[in-house]
Each structure stands twice: as structure tokens, then as C-alpha cells.
Amino acid sequence: MRSLLRVVILLVLFSVNTTPQAGSHAKPAGIPGGDTLANQQVEPPMTPGPRQINIDQVNSEIEELRRLANGLPTHIDQVTKGQLPKDPSENLKRIEKLAKQLRSQIVP
């Protein structure tokens, strides 16, 4: 029984001594300094420049968006009466496109 206890203690001590230290890792064979080369940045990060917003373009897109949005209730009324408006899906697609463009210009 004592010999079994000694073997278990030796195995525990041996496994503790052979584990690598915290924060260390094996270096690749044949590449001196390979661990430091792998952590370097390839290109410097891009720095955002000042945003230029074309006010005239934004205003024209807002006016078009307002015009299309104001026409939606009449299109919906026509659909509920069983009539098919001229281009409801095209208007909705244009509204989505304008909203995305405005969002990309205003929100960074």
C-alpha cells in the first residue's frame, strides 16, 4: 500500500514539474524569433478621414424619399380595394435604396 502511495505521489510531482510555465509556449523549430514575427501587423490600420457630406444630394434624396413615402397610403388603399397600383414594389425598393444611402452618408 505504501509503495502504491509513493508511486502516485511521484507521478503527481513529475507531472507538475514537466508542465510548461504559464505564458510560455514552444517556439517553432528552425525559425529563430518566429513567435515575434507572427504577431506583427502586416499593414497599419486605416485612419478615417474627415467625412464630406454633399448637402444638396442629401436634400434631394430626402425630398424624393418624402414624395415616395407620402404616396404609400394611396397605394395601400388601392390594394385593399382590389386595384393594382402602377409600381408599388418599385417604389418600395427605391425607398429602401434611398434610406440605405442616407444612412451610409450620415451615420459613420
Secondary structure, DSSP 8 states (H G I E B T S, - for coil): -HHHHHHHHHHHHHHHHHS--TT-----TT-TTHHHHTTS-SS-----------HHHHHHHHHHHHHHHHHHHHHHHHHHTT---SSHHHHHHHHHHHHHHHHHHH--
